[in-house]
């Protein structure tokens, strides 16, 4: 057992397992043998005191098989209809498989708006926490039957990264249909080598990932590496492993060198700041000068009006906005205390002049430090 895996497994008690479509499905729809195999391993570890939450793909593929469709669906209504047919079948299979071990499952269907609203985000967290206290296995999926582009997660790799924050996971295992991350695309390069350990997710690591998706899935290896970067920023280790390998979860918990392990960042974001950085979609841009950049990035300061050069977007009080420096680099994202029109009026001014210009001064800061997530990668790269 490598020392990195030994350290991670020592503290891993709450595990999020994302299972991809390529793992769950075969020529005849849902692969019951693989599902039973994975459930048997998860059930055994659950009885040893571990807590598991699943993010499961497979609803659309299951619905396609049930309807006899052979070709990939093209339109959003077709995919939503297939998900409506397949979701119940998928949950029935999970319920029966876990039921053999005396375990109960719960279905959680989400879309992006459930997580971008802070109250609904916390309600989701509380529900999942209660289910785990009851010893129930939550099975999470995107609510594909109603999701439209504006509220979609993109793929279940991204959903899993967000859920890791919500449940405060100590490990995320992403089960896919290949062995892990290679140094080049193994489908086109015969000499491609498996990368067993990633200590830092660099641009080179992202470039090594293929963006090709599985024929019945959504995300490719590129999306998994992007998810790993997000999870690492929250301080959670991330493993990409081959889901069809017999005993894969048992092997991971035995410390075997399975798949690719991404180590978490030593300086990581707290839950609220992770939510701001990776869950919320920016509603505008605030361009700041070099003095404001240094204050925000290296001195732990809030963003004041005096450092704002210009503003773009159509945001309201409390909306997430992106902060950009004079080189065009994104250095932070945060929740604004003023709407677009008011920021435009007070940009470049000292805080003492806010009341004079606006008629009131509810806040000194455009974005308070407590509501701001700063780019760690930018911070580490400074000489």
C-alpha positions as CSV (number, residue, x, y, z in Angstrom):
1,X,0.0,0.0,0.0
2,X,1.4,3.4,-1.0
3,X,1.7,6.0,1.8
4,X,-0.7,8.3,0.1
5,X,-3.4,5.7,-0.1
6,X,-2.8,4.6,3.4
7,X,-3.3,8.1,4.7
8,X,-6.5,8.6,2.7
9,X,-8.1,5.3,3.6
10,X,-7.3,5.8,7.3
11,X,-9.6,8.8,7.5
12,X,-12.2,7.8,4.8
13,X,-15.6,7.1,6.4
14,X,-18.1,8.9,4.2
15,X,-17.7,7.8,0.6
16,X,-19.3,9.2,-2.5
17,X,-19.3,6.7,-5.4
18,X,-20.1,8.0,-8.9
19,X,-21.1,5.1,-11.3
20,X,-21.0,5.9,-15.0
21,X,-23.3,4.7,-17.7
22,X,-20.6,2.8,-19.3
23,X,-20.2,0.7,-16.1
24,X,-23.9,0.2,-15.4
25,X,-25.1,-0.8,-18.9
26,X,-24.4,-3.6,-21.4
27,X,-25.9,-4.9,-24.6
28,X,-29.1,-5.7,-22.8
29,X,-29.7,-2.5,-20.9
30,X,-28.7,-2.4,-17.2
31,X,-26.0,-4.9,-16.4
32,X,-27.5,-6.6,-13.4
33,X,-24.3,-8.7,-12.8
34,X,-22.1,-5.6,-12.5
35,X,-24.7,-3.8,-10.3
36,X,-25.0,-6.7,-8.0
37,X,-21.2,-7.0,-7.8
38,X,-20.8,-3.3,-6.8
39,X,-23.7,-3.4,-4.4
40,X,-22.3,-6.5,-2.7
41,X,-19.0,-4.7,-2.0
42,X,-20.7,-1.4,-0.9
43,X,-23.0,-3.4,1.4
44,X,-20.1,-5.2,3.0
45,X,-18.3,-2.0,3.8
46,X,-21.5,-0.3,5.0
47,X,-21.8,-3.0,7.6
48,X,-18.2,-2.3,8.7
49,X,-19.3,1.3,9.5
50,X,-18.7,3.2,6.3
51,X,-21.3,5.5,4.9
52,X,-22.0,5.5,1.2
53,X,-23.8,7.9,-1.2
54,X,-24.2,7.0,-4.9
55,X,-24.3,9.3,-7.9
56,X,-25.7,7.0,-10.5
57,X,-26.0,7.4,-14.3
58,X,-27.9,5.0,-16.4
59,X,-31.5,6.2,-16.4
60,X,-31.5,7.4,-20.1
61,X,-29.7,4.2,-21.3
62,X,-32.1,2.0,-19.3
63,X,-35.1,3.9,-20.9
64,X,-33.6,3.5,-24.4
65,X,-33.3,-0.2,-23.9
66,X,-36.8,-0.5,-22.6
67,X,-38.2,1.3,-25.6
68,X,-36.0,-0.7,-28.0
69,X,-34.0,2.3,-29.3
70,X,-30.6,1.4,-30.8
71,X,-29.3,4.8,-31.9
72,X,-28.2,7.6,-29.7
73,X,-31.1,10.1,-28.9
74,X,-30.6,13.6,-30.3
75,X,-33.2,15.9,-28.9
76,X,-33.7,17.0,-25.3
77,X,-37.3,15.8,-25.2
78,X,-36.3,12.4,-26.3
79,X,-33.6,12.1,-23.6
80,X,-36.0,13.4,-21.0
81,X,-38.7,10.9,-22.0
82,X,-36.1,8.0,-22.0
83,X,-35.0,9.1,-18.5
84,X,-38.7,9.1,-17.3
85,X,-39.0,5.5,-18.5
86,X,-35.6,4.4,-17.2
87,X,-35.3,6.1,-13.8
88,X,-37.9,3.9,-12.1
89,X,-36.3,0.7,-13.5
90,X,-32.8,1.9,-12.3
91,X,-34.1,2.5,-8.8
92,X,-35.9,-0.9,-8.7
93,X,-32.7,-2.7,-9.6
94,X,-30.8,-0.8,-6.9
95,X,-33.6,-1.4,-4.3
96,X,-33.6,-5.1,-5.0
97,X,-29.8,-5.4,-4.9
98,X,-29.4,-3.6,-1.6
99,X,-32.5,-5.2,-0.2
100,X,-30.8,-8.5,-0.3
101,X,-28.4,-7.1,2.3
102,X,-31.1,-5.6,4.4
103,X,-30.3,-2.1,3.2
104,X,-32.7,0.6,2.1
105,X,-32.1,3.1,-0.7
106,X,-33.6,6.6,-1.3
107,X,-33.9,8.3,-4.6
108,X,-32.7,12.0,-4.8
109,X,-33.3,13.8,-8.1
110,X,-31.8,17.2,-8.5
111,X,-31.2,20.0,-10.9
112,X,-28.8,23.0,-10.8
113,X,-31.4,25.3,-9.2
114,X,-31.6,23.0,-6.2
115,X,-28.0,23.8,-5.4
116,X,-27.6,27.4,-6.5
117,X,-30.3,28.6,-4.1
118,X,-28.5,28.6,-0.7
119,X,-31.7,27.6,1.3
120,X,-32.4,24.7,-1.0
121,X,-28.7,23.7,-1.0
122,X,-28.8,23.5,2.8
123,X,-32.2,21.6,2.7
124,X,-30.6,19.1,0.4
125,X,-27.6,18.7,2.8
126,X,-29.9,18.2,5.8
127,X,-32.0,15.6,4.0
128,X,-29.0,13.6,2.9
129,X,-27.5,13.8,6.4
130,X,-30.7,12.5,7.9
131,X,-30.8,9.6,5.4
132,X,-27.3,8.6,6.3
133,X,-28.1,8.8,10.0
134,X,-30.9,6.3,9.3
135,X,-28.4,4.0,7.5
136,X,-30.1,4.6,4.1
137,X,-28.1,4.6,0.9
138,X,-29.0,7.8,-1.1
139,X,-28.9,7.3,-4.9
140,X,-28.6,10.7,-6.6
141,X,-29.1,11.6,-10.2
142,X,-29.9,14.7,-12.2
143,X,-33.7,15.2,-12.7
144,X,-33.4,14.6,-16.4
145,X,-37.1,14.6,-17.1
146,X,-37.5,18.3,-16.3
147,X,-33.9,19.7,-16.6
148,X,-33.3,22.3,-19.4
149,X,-29.9,23.6,-20.5
150,X,-29.9,26.5,-18.0
151,X,-30.3,24.3,-15.0
152,X,-28.4,21.2,-16.1
153,X,-25.2,20.1,-14.3
154,X,-23.6,19.2,-17.6
155,X,-22.8,15.6,-16.6
156,X,-22.8,13.4,-13.5
157,X,-19.0,14.0,-13.0
158,X,-19.8,17.6,-12.3
159,X,-22.8,16.6,-10.1
160,X,-20.7,14.3,-8.1
161,X,-18.1,17.0,-7.5
162,X,-20.8,19.3,-6.1
163,X,-22.3,16.5,-4.0
164,X,-18.9,15.8,-2.4
165,X,-19.1,19.3,-0.9
166,X,-22.7,18.9,0.2
167,X,-22.2,15.6,2.1
168,X,-18.7,16.5,3.3
169,X,-17.3,13.3,1.7
170,X,-13.9,12.0,2.8
171,X,-13.3,10.3,-0.5
172,X,-14.9,10.3,-4.0
173,X,-14.6,7.2,-6.2
174,X,-15.5,7.7,-9.9
175,X,-16.1,4.4,-11.5
176,X,-15.8,4.4,-15.3
177,X,-15.2,2.0,-18.1
178,X,-11.4,2.5,-18.4
179,X,-8.6,1.8,-15.9
180,X,-7.9,5.5,-15.1
181,X,-6.1,8.5,-16.4
182,X,-3.4,7.9,-19.0
183,X,-0.6,10.2,-20.1
184,X,-2.3,10.2,-23.6
185,X,-5.4,8.8,-25.2
186,X,-5.1,5.0,-24.9
187,X,-7.5,4.5,-27.8
188,X,-5.1,6.1,-30.3
189,X,-1.7,5.7,-28.6
190,X,-0.5,2.1,-28.0
191,X,2.3,3.3,-25.6
192,X,-0.1,5.2,-23.4
193,X,0.8,4.7,-19.7
194,X,-1.6,4.8,-16.7
195,X,-1.0,7.6,-14.3
196,X,-1.5,6.0,-10.8
197,X,-0.9,9.2,-8.7
198,X,-1.6,12.9,-9.4
199,X,-0.2,15.2,-6.7
200,X,-1.3,18.4,-8.4
201,X,-3.7,18.9,-11.3
202,X,-1.7,20.9,-13.8
203,X,-2.6,22.1,-17.2
204,X,-0.5,19.2,-18.6
205,X,-2.6,16.7,-16.6
206,X,-5.8,18.2,-18.0
207,X,-4.3,18.2,-21.5
208,X,-3.6,14.4,-21.2
209,X,-7.3,13.7,-20.6
210,X,-9.4,12.8,-23.6
211,X,-12.7,14.7,-24.0
212,X,-14.3,11.8,-25.8
213,X,-17.4,10.6,-24.2
214,X,-18.8,7.1,-23.9
215,X,-21.5,6.4,-26.6
216,X,-24.2,6.0,-24.0
217,X,-22.8,8.5,-21.5
218,X,-22.3,12.3,-21.2
219,X,-18.8,13.0,-19.8
220,X,-15.4,11.8,-21.0
221,X,-12.1,11.7,-19.1
222,X,-11.7,15.5,-19.5
223,X,-14.8,16.0,-17.4
224,X,-13.5,13.6,-14.7
225,X,-10.2,15.5,-14.4
226,X,-12.1,18.8,-14.2
227,X,-14.3,17.2,-11.4
228,X,-11.1,16.0,-9.7
229,X,-9.7,19.6,-9.7
230,X,-12.9,20.9,-8.1
231,X,-12.9,18.1,-5.5
232,X,-9.2,18.6,-4.7
233,X,-10.0,22.3,-4.0
234,X,-12.4,21.2,-1.2
235,X,-9.7,18.9,0.3
236,X,-11.2,15.6,-0.9
237,X,-9.2,12.8,-2.5
238,X,-10.5,11.6,-5.8
239,X,-10.0,8.1,-7.4
240,X,-10.9,7.2,-11.0
241,X,-11.2,3.5,-11.2
242,X,-12.4,0.7,-13.6
243,X,-16.0,0.0,-12.5
244,X,-16.3,-3.3,-14.3
245,X,-13.3,-4.8,-12.6
246,X,-14.3,-7.5,-10.2
247,X,-13.8,-6.5,-6.6
248,X,-12.8,-2.9,-7.6
249,X,-14.1,-1.2,-4.4
250,X,-12.7,-3.9,-2.2
251,X,-9.3,-3.5,-3.9
252,X,-9.4,0.2,-3.3
253,X,-10.1,-0.2,0.4
254,X,-7.4,-2.9,0.6
255,X,-4.9,-0.2,-0.5
256,X,-4.2,-1.8,-3.9
257,X,-2.9,0.6,-6.6
258,X,-6.1,0.7,-8.6
259,X,-6.9,3.4,-11.1
260,X,-5.7,7.0,-10.6
261,X,-5.6,8.8,-7.3
262,X,-5.8,12.6,-7.2
263,X,-4.5,14.1,-4.0
264,X,-6.4,17.0,-2.4
265,X,-5.0,20.5,-2.1
266,X,-3.3,21.2,1.2
267,X,-5.0,24.7,1.3
268,X,-8.6,24.0,0.5
269,X,-11.9,26.0,0.4
270,X,-14.5,25.9,3.1
271,X,-18.0,24.6,2.2
272,X,-19.6,28.0,1.5
273,X,-16.7,29.3,-0.5
274,X,-16.6,26.0,-2.5
275,X,-20.3,26.5,-3.2
276,X,-19.6,30.0,-4.5
277,X,-16.6,28.9,-6.6
278,X,-17.9,25.8,-8.2
279,X,-21.7,25.6,-7.9
280,X,-22.9,29.2,-8.6
281,X,-22.8,30.5,-12.2
282,X,-21.5,34.0,-12.5
283,X,-23.9,36.8,-13.4
284,X,-21.4,39.4,-14.3
285,X,-17.8,40.6,-14.3
286,X,-16.0,43.1,-12.2
287,X,-12.6,44.3,-13.5
288,X,-10.2,45.4,-10.8
289,X,-6.8,47.2,-10.6
290,X,-3.5,45.7,-9.4
291,X,-3.9,47.1,-5.9
292,X,-7.3,45.5,-5.4
293,X,-5.9,42.2,-6.9
294,X,-3.1,42.1,-4.4
295,X,-5.4,43.0,-1.5
296,X,-7.8,40.3,-2.4
297,X,-5.4,37.5,-3.3
298,X,-2.5,38.1,-1.0
299,X,-3.7,40.2,2.0
300,X,-7.0,38.5,2.7
301,X,-9.0,41.7,2.1
302,X,-12.5,42.4,0.8
303,X,-13.1,44.1,-2.6
304,X,-13.7,47.9,-2.1
305,X,-15.2,50.3,-4.7
306,X,-11.9,52.1,-5.1
307,X,-10.3,49.1,-6.8
308,X,-13.0,48.6,-9.4
309,X,-12.2,49.7,-13.0
310,X,-15.3,48.6,-14.9
311,X,-18.3,46.4,-14.6
312,X,-20.2,44.0,-17.0
313,X,-23.4,42.0,-16.6
314,X,-26.9,42.4,-15.2
315,X,-26.6,41.3,-11.6
316,X,-28.6,42.0,-8.4
317,X,-27.6,42.2,-4.8
318,X,-26.4,38.7,-3.6
319,X,-25.6,37.5,-7.1
320,X,-22.3,35.7,-7.9
321,X,-19.8,37.7,-10.0
322,X,-16.3,37.1,-11.3
323,X,-13.4,39.3,-10.4
324,X,-10.9,39.8,-13.2
325,X,-7.5,41.6,-13.0
326,X,-5.8,43.8,-15.6
327,X,-4.1,40.8,-17.3
328,X,-7.6,39.2,-17.9
329,X,-7.1,36.5,-15.3
330,X,-10.0,35.4,-13.1
331,X,-8.8,35.9,-9.5
332,X,-12.0,35.4,-7.5
333,X,-15.7,34.9,-7.5
334,X,-18.0,36.3,-4.9
335,X,-21.5,37.5,-3.9
336,X,-22.0,41.2,-4.4
337,X,-23.5,43.6,-1.9
338,X,-24.7,46.0,-4.6
339,X,-26.5,45.7,-7.9
340,X,-24.9,46.4,-11.3
341,X,-26.2,50.0,-11.5
342,X,-24.9,50.9,-8.1
343,X,-21.5,49.3,-8.6
344,X,-21.2,51.3,-11.8
345,X,-22.0,54.5,-9.9
346,X,-19.5,54.0,-7.1
347,X,-16.6,52.2,-8.9
348,X,-13.3,53.9,-8.3
349,X,-14.6,55.8,-5.3
350,X,-13.5,55.7,-1.6
351,X,-16.0,54.0,0.7
352,X,-16.6,57.4,2.4
353,X,-18.3,58.6,-0.7
354,X,-20.8,55.7,-1.1
355,X,-23.5,57.4,0.9
356,X,-23.0,60.7,-0.9
357,X,-23.5,59.1,-4.3
358,X,-26.2,56.4,-3.5
359,X,-28.0,58.1,-0.7
360,X,-27.2,55.3,1.7
361,X,-24.3,53.0,2.6
362,X,-25.4,49.5,3.6
363,X,-21.9,48.1,3.1
364,X,-18.4,49.3,2.8
365,X,-17.4,46.4,0.5
366,X,-18.6,45.5,-3.0
367,X,-17.8,41.9,-2.0
368,X,-17.0,40.9,1.5
369,X,-14.1,38.5,2.1
370,X,-16.4,36.0,3.8
371,X,-18.5,35.8,0.6
372,X,-15.5,35.4,-1.8
373,X,-13.6,32.4,-3.2
374,X,-10.1,33.3,-4.3
375,X,-8.3,31.4,-7.1
376,X,-5.8,29.1,-5.3
377,X,-4.0,28.3,-8.6
378,X,-3.4,32.0,-9.3
379,X,-2.1,32.4,-5.7
380,X,0.3,29.5,-5.9
381,X,1.6,30.7,-9.3
382,X,2.8,34.1,-8.0
383,X,6.6,34.6,-7.8
